[in-house]
Amino acid sequence: MSQESHRHSRVLADVLPGLDDPPLRVLFCGINPGLTSAATGRHFARPGNRFWPALHGAGFTPRRLRPDEQDLLPALGVGITNIVPRATARADELSRAELVAGGADLRNLVRDLRPNALGVVGITAYRVAFAAPLATVGPQPAWGTTLVWALPNPSGLNAHWSLPAMVAEFTRFRQAAAAAGSGLSDPSKTAGHPGS
């Protein structure tokens, strides 16, 4: 599936760089849109979702962005997509077939966009989508030159991870992406950065 057809098949549009944005350095991939995200057109939009605090706490953004500011991410070289486009109240409502098909689509998108790093938020979905039943949170086998990292699900329904622990894991991912040559720096020190 091409990047263009991938984008048009989505219930919730991907956040990807445009022509005037820097190259995509890090692509975050959620499991699927929740009902609040589908209704608002914003990723990780449900109150209580910890994606935006974790993103900022880990140093990916110069300040904590709100879901309605997701369009600032491409200027930082950051994007967002989902494994499965169908909106559900809970990720466990998705079928194995949907996750596997979405995993194949994500591999194609990553091949087309060639981000330096991919962060998949949701280890259970990662295990199913990529036939990796023993995967744990942290680094995964690279996809070509793209660093792949499984991150904890930031949903407020995930009681296994506190926000500080989540920030620590997102920070490990950012540091690994930077060490892998992705050029990620502290965005709070970037002159002229959106939102600064």
Secondary structure as GFF3:
##gff-version 3
##sequence-region A 1 196
A	DSSP	alpha_helix	3	8	.	.	.	ID=ss1
A	DSSP	beta_strand	26	30	.	.	.	ID=ss2
A	DSSP	alpha_helix	35	40	.	.	.	ID=ss3
A	DSSP	alpha_helix	51	57	.	.	.	ID=ss4
A	DSSP	three_ten_helix	67	76	.	.	.	ID=ss5
A	DSSP	beta_strand	78	82	.	.	.	ID=ss6
A	DSSP	three_ten_helix	91	93	.	.	.	ID=ss7
A	DSSP	alpha_helix	96	113	.	.	.	ID=ss8
A	DSSP	beta_strand	117	121	.	.	.	ID=ss9
A	DSSP	alpha_helix	123	129	.	.	.	ID=ss10
A	DSSP	beta_strand	138	143	.	.	.	ID=ss11
A	DSSP	beta_strand	146	151	.	.	.	ID=ss12
A	DSSP	alpha_helix	163	177	.	.	.	ID=ss13
A	DSSP	pi_helix	178	182	.	.	.	ID=ss14
A	DSSP	three_ten_helix	187	189	.	.	.	ID=ss15
###
